[in-house]
Amino acid sequence: MLTINRVAGRRTTRRTARRIRTALCATLPSALLPLLAGCQDPAGAAQDAPPGIQRMLDRRAAAVRDRDAGAFLASVDPHASAYRDQQRAVFANLAQVPLGAWSYELVKTDAFGLPAVVGAEGRRVAAEVRLRYRLTGYDNAPVTSVQYLTLTDRGGRWLISSDSDGAGSGRRSARQLWDQGPVQVVKGRHSLVLGVRRGAAALRELADRTDEAVPAVAKAWPGKWAGRVVVEAPRSLDGMAELLNADDPSGYRGIAAVTTGEAGPAPAAPADRVVVNPEAYGELSAAGRQTVLTHEATHVATRTATTAATPLWLSEGFADWAAYRGGGRPATAVAPELAHAVAKGAPPSRLPADGDFRFSRGARELARAYEGGWLACRMIADHWGEKRLGAFYRAAGRGGTESAGRAMRDQLNLSPAEFTRQWQAYVVRQLG
């Protein structure tokens, strides 16, 4: 699993990946993903843009909200026949999606290297546009994604001719599930599952497992959260990579699920999206699937308490602790790589550093990092109690780079060095 967070307008990542391993899954990371740009005050952002562009975008957004296909296509350049056909399909693909809001904001023109054209073909501009949408009952605030559009002036009317011209200059429009095909929707007690060509049974299974995960997370995480999870189920690995704006789908081949969202204390931050890789997820056992979705739901729950100061061993270790909590599996089964290291007389010498979770690390080293984080959180729950683990998590996310160390002293009455020594001894006892 891979979790991506945006903290206070700054890019940061929370990464986990699970590789298929018999009944359950072992951890493996993935490449960092480009993140969508944050919100921006529209005042003055595009005041020098040609007049009429924002009005066209507003009419286009109203057409989506009103489910008016004719008005939606009226915003598309009739000379761009292939793009017009694509947009007609996209509009139809949205039919079942429960939209609570949909709007566009023109950020700027001259957004990528589009040659200016004036003449018979009309005047063109390259525009950066922010799409904001909200799913009814699930998003507290709109989700934001960036589109890079080619706009053409046809007789005084600005129309959209393409959303892919910027790709060559690194300005690739973010893709949504409805760009891939007709979206099917399955609602659960605590979940909303959106899928493309996956079949009703597969989507219902995801909803049922997510519904089971949410109450388990609520028992493990003492903080307030919405208790709702949105799951996206693309048809293929390539579809998953497209939703993540990734160039190389192979980097996600062994990853069962990815969680994207905005971290930090903003109460109105939009809901996360759990994106499922149908290939890797489909090869897991029932127990493995439940572990994956509970881990991901934990990231959704802890999102507002997770900041750039939260160490990866804590954010990923806590998600694993919540996923395995109460399962009764022995520590040696959950942490086989560390158990092997302990058996060879080479237990870990330090807590996993953020760098230990890099994609360039070997699979065994990565697995030991994730297993070490899980055991650290398990130790806190065993020795200080589950409520103290939650308090420690929240405290570690406050402040700067030293906040985790302060949280150890304040919540556990240990220095970082003392905590590390106790963790090392705990690892040996549990896995020896």
C-alpha positions in Angstrom: 0.0 0.0 0.0 1.2 3.5 -0.7 -0.2 6.5 1.2 0.3 10.0 -0.1 -0.3 13.0 2.0 -0.1 16.8 1.5 0.8 18.7 4.6 0.2 22.4 5.0 0.7 23.2 1.3 4.0 21.2 1.2 4.6 17.9 -0.6 5.3 15.0 1.6 4.6 11.3 1.4 3.6 8.4 3.6 4.5 5.3 1.8 3.6 1.7 2.3 3.4 -1.2 -0.2 2.4 -4.7 0.2 3.7 -7.6 -1.8 1.8 -10.8 -2.2 2.9 -13.4 0.2 0.7 -16.6 0.5 -2.2 -15.8 2.8 -1.1 -12.3 3.8 1.1 -9.6 2.3 4.6 -8.3 3.1 5.6 -4.7 2.7 7.2 -3.2 -0.4 7.3 0.6 -1.3 6.7 2.4 -4.5 8.0 5.4 -6.4 7.0 8.8 -5.2 4.0 10.2 -7.0 3.4 13.6 -8.4 0.8 15.3 -6.2 -2.0 17.5 -7.3 -1.6 21.2 -6.7 -3.2 22.7 -3.6 -6.1 25.2 -3.6 -5.4 28.8 -4.4 -7.3 32.0 -4.0 -8.8 32.7 -7.4 -8.7 36.5 -6.9 -6.1 37.9 -9.2 -4.8 34.4 -10.3 -6.1 34.7 -13.8 -7.2 38.3 -14.0 -5.1 38.9 -17.2 -6.7 35.9 -19.0 -8.8 36.5 -22.1 -12.4 37.4 -21.1 -15.0 34.7 -21.4 -12.8 31.7 -20.4 -14.0 31.5 -16.8 -17.6 32.0 -17.9 -17.3 29.1 -20.3 -15.9 26.9 -17.5 -18.7 27.9 -15.2 -21.3 26.9 -17.8 -19.5 23.6 -18.3 -19.5 22.9 -14.6 -23.2 23.8 -14.3 -23.9 21.3 -17.1 -22.2 18.5 -15.1 -24.2 19.4 -12.0 -27.4 19.6 -14.0 -26.6 16.4 -16.0 -27.1 18.3 -19.2 -25.0 16.6 -21.9 -25.8 19.2 -24.6 -24.6 22.1 -22.5 -21.5 20.1 -21.5 -20.6 19.4 -25.1 -21.2 23.1 -26.0 -18.0 23.8 -24.2 -16.0 21.5 -26.5 -14.5 22.7 -29.8 -16.5 21.0 -32.7 -13.4 21.0 -34.8 -11.7 18.7 -32.3 -13.8 15.6 -33.2 -11.7 13.0 -31.4 -11.7 15.0 -28.2 -15.4 15.8 -28.5 -16.1 12.0 -28.8 -14.0 11.4 -25.7 -15.8 14.1 -23.8 -19.2 12.7 -24.8 -18.1 9.4 -23.3 -16.7 11.0 -20.1 -20.0 12.7 -19.5 -21.9 9.5 -19.9 -19.4 7.7 -17.6 -20.4 10.1 -14.8 -24.0 9.0 -14.8 -24.0 7.0 -11.5 -21.4 9.1 -9.6 -23.1 10.9 -6.7 -21.8 14.4 -7.2 -22.5 16.9 -4.6 -20.4 19.7 -6.2 -18.5 20.3 -9.4 -16.6 23.5 -10.4 -13.7 24.7 -12.4 -11.2 27.5 -11.6 -9.0 29.1 -14.3 -5.6 29.4 -12.6 -3.5 30.8 -15.5 -3.0 30.8 -19.2 0.3 30.1 -21.0 0.5 27.1 -18.7 2.6 25.1 -21.0 4.6 25.5 -24.3 1.7 25.7 -26.7 2.5 27.7 -29.8 0.2 30.7 -30.2 -2.0 30.5 -33.2 -4.0 33.4 -34.6 -5.9 33.1 -37.9 -8.3 30.7 -39.6 -7.9 28.1 -36.9 -8.7 30.6 -34.1 -6.6 32.0 -31.3 -5.4 29.4 -28.8 -4.2 29.6 -25.2 -2.8 26.9 -22.8 -4.7 27.0 -19.6 -4.1 25.5 -16.2 -7.5 24.7 -14.7 -8.5 23.3 -11.3 -11.4 20.9 -11.1 -13.0 20.7 -7.7 -15.7 18.0 -7.0 -17.3 16.5 -4.0 -19.1 13.2 -3.6 -22.4 13.5 -1.8 -22.2 12.1 1.8 -18.5 11.3 1.7 -16.4 14.4 1.0 -16.4 17.2 3.6 -14.8 19.5 1.1 -14.1 19.3 -2.6 -11.3 17.2 -4.0 -9.0 19.1 -6.3 -7.3 18.0 -9.4 -5.4 19.9 -12.1 -6.2 19.9 -15.8 -4.0 21.4 -18.6 -6.4 22.5 -21.4 -6.0 23.9 -24.9 -8.6 26.6 -25.4 -9.5 27.9 -28.8 -11.4 31.1 -29.7 -14.0 30.3 -32.2 -15.7 33.5 -33.3 -15.5 35.1 -29.9 -16.4 31.9 -28.0 -13.7 30.1 -26.0 -13.9 26.3 -26.4 -11.8 23.4 -25.2 -9.9 21.6 -27.9 -7.7 19.2 -25.9 -6.6 18.2 -22.4 -3.4 16.4 -23.5 -1.3 19.0 -25.3 0.6 19.8 -22.2 1.8 16.2 -21.6 4.9 16.7 -23.7 6.1 19.5 -21.5 5.4 17.7 -18.3 2.0 19.3 -17.8 -0.2 16.2 -17.8 -3.9 16.5 -16.8 -4.9 14.4 -13.8 -7.2 11.6 -14.8 -10.2 10.4 -12.9 -12.0 7.1 -12.8 -14.7 8.3 -15.2 -12.0 9.0 -17.8 -11.5 5.2 -18.0 -15.1 4.0 -18.6 -18.6 3.9 -17.2 -18.4 4.2 -13.4 -20.3 1.6 -11.4 -21.2 2.6 -7.8 -21.7 0.3 -4.8 -22.6 1.8 -1.4 -21.9 0.1 1.9 -22.6 1.1 5.5 -19.3 3.0 5.8 -18.0 2.8 2.2 -18.5 4.1 -1.3 -16.9 2.0 -4.0 -16.5 3.3 -7.5 -15.3 0.9 -10.2 -14.8 0.6 -13.9 -15.5 -2.8 -15.6 -15.0 -4.8 -12.4 -18.5 -6.3 -12.0 -21.0 -5.8 -9.2 -19.7 -8.8 -7.2 -16.1 -7.5 -7.0 -17.3 -4.0 -6.0 -19.6 -5.5 -3.3 -16.7 -7.5 -1.9 -14.7 -4.3 -1.6 -17.5 -2.5 0.1 -18.1 -5.4 2.5 -14.5 -5.6 3.5 -14.2 -1.8 3.9 -17.4 -1.9 6.0 -15.7 -4.4 8.3 -12.5 -2.4 8.4 -14.0 0.9 9.5 -15.3 -0.3 12.9 -12.0 -2.1 13.5 -10.1 1.1 12.9 -12.6 3.0 15.1 -11.6 0.7 18.0 -7.9 1.2 17.3 -7.8 5.0 16.7 -9.2 7.2 19.5 -9.3 10.3 17.4 -12.3 11.7 15.6 -12.8 11.0 12.0 -15.6 10.7 9.5 -15.8 6.9 9.6 -16.3 6.8 5.8 -14.0 5.5 3.1 -14.1 6.0 -0.6 -12.6 3.2 -2.7 -11.7 3.4 -6.4 -11.4 0.1 -8.3 -9.9 0.6 -11.8 -10.0 -2.2 -14.3 -6.3 -2.8 -14.5 -2.8 -2.0 -13.2 -2.5 0.5 -16.0 -5.7 2.2 -14.8 -4.4 2.4 -11.3 -1.2 4.1 -12.4 -3.2 6.5 -14.5 -5.2 7.5 -11.5 -2.0 8.1 -9.6 -0.5 10.1 -12.5 2.4 7.7 -12.7 4.5 7.1 -15.7 5.5 3.5 -15.0 2.7 1.1 -14.0 5.2 -1.7 -13.3 6.2 0.1 -10.1 2.8 -0.8 -8.6 2.7 -4.4 -9.8 2.9 -5.9 -6.3 1.0 -3.2 -4.6 -2.6 -4.2 -3.5 -3.8 -0.7 -2.7 -2.8 3.0 -2.5 -4.3 5.7 -0.3 -4.1 9.3 -1.4 -5.3 12.3 0.5 -4.4 15.5 2.4 -2.7 15.3 5.7 -2.7 17.8 8.5 -5.2 19.3 10.9 -7.5 21.0 8.4 -11.0 19.8 9.5 -12.5 20.5 6.0 -9.8 18.5 4.2 -11.4 16.3 1.5 -11.9 12.6 1.9 -9.1 10.2 0.9 -9.3 7.8 -1.9 -8.2 4.2 -1.6 -7.1 3.0 -5.1 -7.1 -0.7 -5.5 -4.8 -2.7 -7.9 -7.1 -5.4 -9.2 -4.2 -7.7 -10.1 -2.3 -7.7 -6.8 -5.5 -7.5 -4.6 -7.1 -10.4 -6.5 -4.2 -12.7 -5.6 -4.5 -12.1 -1.9 -6.3 -14.4 0.5 -9.5 -13.2 2.3 -7.4 -12.4 5.3 -4.8 -10.5 3.2 -7.5 -8.5 1.6 -9.0 -7.6 5.0 -5.6 -6.6 6.3 -4.9 -4.3 3.3 -8.2 -2.5 3.5 -8.0 -2.1 7.3 -4.5 -0.7 6.9 -5.7 1.8 4.3 -8.8 2.8 6.4 -6.4 3.5 9.3 -4.5 6.0 7.1 -7.9 7.7 6.3 -8.7 7.9 10.0 -5.3 9.2 11.1 -4.9 11.7 8.2 -5.6 14.8 10.2 -3.1 13.8 12.9 -0.4 13.0 10.4 2.0 15.7 9.4 5.5 16.1 7.9 6.9 15.6 11.5 5.3 12.1 11.8 8.0 9.5 11.2 7.3 6.8 8.7 7.9 4.1 11.2 5.0 5.5 13.3 2.5 6.2 10.5 3.0 2.9 8.8 3.6 0.9 12.0 0.4 2.2 13.5 -1.6 1.3 10.3 -0.2 -2.2 10.5 -0.8 -2.4 14.2 -4.5 -1.5 13.6 -4.8 -4.0 10.8 -3.3 -6.9 12.7 -4.8 -5.9 16.1 -6.9 -8.7 17.6 -6.0 -11.1 14.9 -4.1 -13.5 17.1 -1.3 -14.1 14.6 2.1 -14.6 16.2 4.7 -11.9 15.8 7.0 -14.2 13.8 4.3 -14.7 11.2 3.7 -10.9 10.8 7.4 -10.0 10.9 9.2 -12.9 9.1 12.1 -10.8 7.8 13.0 -9.4 11.3 12.4 -12.9 12.8 15.0 -14.2 10.3 17.5 -11.5 11.3 17.0 -12.2 15.0 17.5 -15.9 14.4 20.8 -15.1 12.7 21.9 -13.0 15.7 21.5 -9.7 13.8 18.6 -7.8 15.3 18.0 -4.2 14.2 20.4 -1.6 15.7 18.0 1.4 15.3 14.4 2.3 14.6 13.6 2.5 10.9 14.5 5.9 9.4 12.3 7.5 6.7 15.0 6.7 4.2 14.6 3.0 4.9 11.2 3.2 3.2 12.6 4.4 -0.2 11.7 2.4 -3.3 15.4 1.8 -4.1 15.8 -0.3 -1.0 15.7 -4.1 -1.4 12.6 -6.0 -0.6 14.0 -7.6 2.6 15.3 -4.3 3.9 12.0 -2.7 3.2 10.0 -5.5 4.9 12.2 -5.1 8.0 11.5 -1.4 8.1 7.8 -1.9 8.0 7.9 -4.8 10.5 10.1 -2.7 12.8 7.5 0.1 12.8 4.7 -2.4 13.5 6.6 -3.8 16.5 7.4 -0.4 17.8 3.7 0.5 17.9 2.8 -2.9 19.3 5.3 -2.4 22.1 3.8 1.0 23.0 0.3 -0.6 23.1 1.5 -3.5 25.2 3.5 -1.5 27.7 1.6 1.8 27.9 -1.8 0.9 26.6 -3.6 1.6 23.4 -4.9 5.0 24.4 -1.3 6.1 25.1 -0.3 4.9 21.7 -3.0 7.1 20.1 -1.9 10.1 22.3 1.7 9.4 21.3 0.8 9.4 17.6 -1.0 12.7 17.8 1.8 14.3 19.8 4.5 13.1 17.4 2.8 15.0 14.6 2.8 18.3 16.3 5.7 20.7 15.8 8.9 20.3 13.9 11.4 17.5 13.3 12.0 16.9 17.0 8.4 16.4 17.9 8.7 12.6 17.9 11.4 12.8 20.5 9.5 15.2 22.6 6.4 12.9 22.3 8.5 10.0 23.7 9.6 12.0 26.7 6.2 13.5 27.3 4.0 10.5 26.6 6.3 7.5 27.5 8.7 9.1 29.9 11.6 7.9 27.8 14.4 9.5 25.8 14.7 8.5 22.1 17.7 6.4 23.0 15.9 4.7 25.9 12.9 4.0 23.7 15.2 2.5 21.0 16.8 0.2 23.6 13.5 -1.0 24.9 12.3 -1.6 21.3 15.4 -3.6 20.5 14.8 -5.8 23.5 11.1 -6.2 22.6 11.9 -7.3 19.1 14.3 -10.0 20.4 11.8 -11.2 22.9 8.9 -11.3 20.4 10.8 -12.9 17.6 13.5 -14.9 19.3 
